[in-house]
Amino acid sequence: MGLFFSVDGTKINGTRVGKKRVQLKDGDILGFVRYESSFLFPESFYDMLKGSGS
């Protein structure tokens, strides 16, 4: 889980991935064209949701 590779210019934390495999880490930022998304493990996601209600 958490292995990622791309052939279309996807970026992880601002660096192009290319054809090499990359181990995703909790909190990595994935860039797809002009969109970005965070990669979070379930525990981190849950903690983020709990903190957003404060």
C-alpha positions as a Markdown table, in Angstrom:
| # | Residue | x | y | z |
|---|---|---|---|---|
| 1 | Met | 0.0 | 0.0 | 0.0 |
| 2 | Gly | 1.2 | 3.5 | -0.7 |
| 3 | Leu | 3.3 | 2.6 | -3.8 |
| 4 | Phe | 2.8 | 5.0 | -6.7 |
| 5 | Phe | 4.2 | 5.6 | -10.2 |
| 6 | Ser | 3.1 | 7.7 | -13.1 |
| 7 | Val | 3.8 | 8.1 | -16.8 |
| 8 | Asp | 1.9 | 11.4 | -17.3 |
| 9 | Gly | 3.7 | 14.0 | -15.2 |
| 10 | Thr | 2.0 | 13.5 | -11.9 |
| 11 | Lys | 3.9 | 15.1 | -9.0 |
| 12 | Ile | 4.4 | 14.2 | -5.4 |
| 13 | Asn | 5.4 | 17.1 | -3.1 |
| 14 | Gly | 6.2 | 19.1 | -6.2 |
| 15 | Thr | 8.5 | 16.5 | -7.8 |
| 16 | Arg | 7.6 | 14.7 | -11.0 |
| 17 | Val | 7.3 | 11.0 | -10.3 |
| 18 | Gly | 8.0 | 9.6 | -13.8 |
| 19 | Lys | 8.2 | 5.8 | -14.2 |
| 20 | Lys | 10.0 | 5.1 | -10.9 |
| 21 | Arg | 8.0 | 3.7 | -8.0 |
| 22 | Val | 7.6 | 6.0 | -5.0 |
| 23 | Gln | 6.6 | 5.0 | -1.5 |
| 24 | Leu | 3.8 | 7.4 | -0.5 |
| 25 | Lys | 4.1 | 8.8 | 3.0 |
| 26 | Asp | 1.4 | 10.2 | 5.3 |
| 27 | Gly | 0.8 | 13.8 | 4.3 |
| 28 | Asp | 2.3 | 13.7 | 0.8 |
| 29 | Ile | 0.8 | 16.1 | -1.6 |
| 30 | Leu | -0.2 | 14.6 | -5.0 |
| 31 | Gly | -0.4 | 16.8 | -8.0 |
| 32 | Phe | -2.6 | 15.9 | -11.0 |
| 33 | Val | -2.5 | 18.5 | -13.8 |
| 34 | Arg | -3.7 | 21.6 | -11.9 |
| 35 | Tyr | -5.2 | 19.8 | -8.9 |
| 36 | Glu | -3.6 | 18.8 | -5.7 |
| 37 | Ser | -4.7 | 16.2 | -3.1 |
| 38 | Ser | -3.3 | 15.1 | 0.2 |
| 39 | Phe | -2.4 | 11.4 | 0.8 |
| 40 | Leu | -3.4 | 10.6 | 4.4 |
| 41 | Phe | -3.4 | 7.4 | 6.4 |
| 42 | Pro | -6.8 | 6.6 | 8.0 |
| 43 | Glu | -5.6 | 7.7 | 11.5 |
| 44 | Ser | -4.4 | 11.1 | 10.2 |
| 45 | Phe | -7.6 | 11.6 | 8.3 |
| 46 | Tyr | -9.6 | 10.8 | 11.4 |
| 47 | Asp | -7.5 | 13.2 | 13.5 |
| 48 | Met | -7.9 | 15.9 | 10.9 |
| 49 | Leu | -11.7 | 15.5 | 11.0 |
| 50 | Lys | -11.8 | 15.5 | 14.8 |
| 51 | Gly | -9.8 | 18.7 | 14.9 |
| 52 | Ser | -12.0 | 20.5 | 12.3 |
| 53 | Gly | -14.9 | 20.7 | 14.7 |
| 54 | Ser | -13.1 | 22.7 | 17.3 |
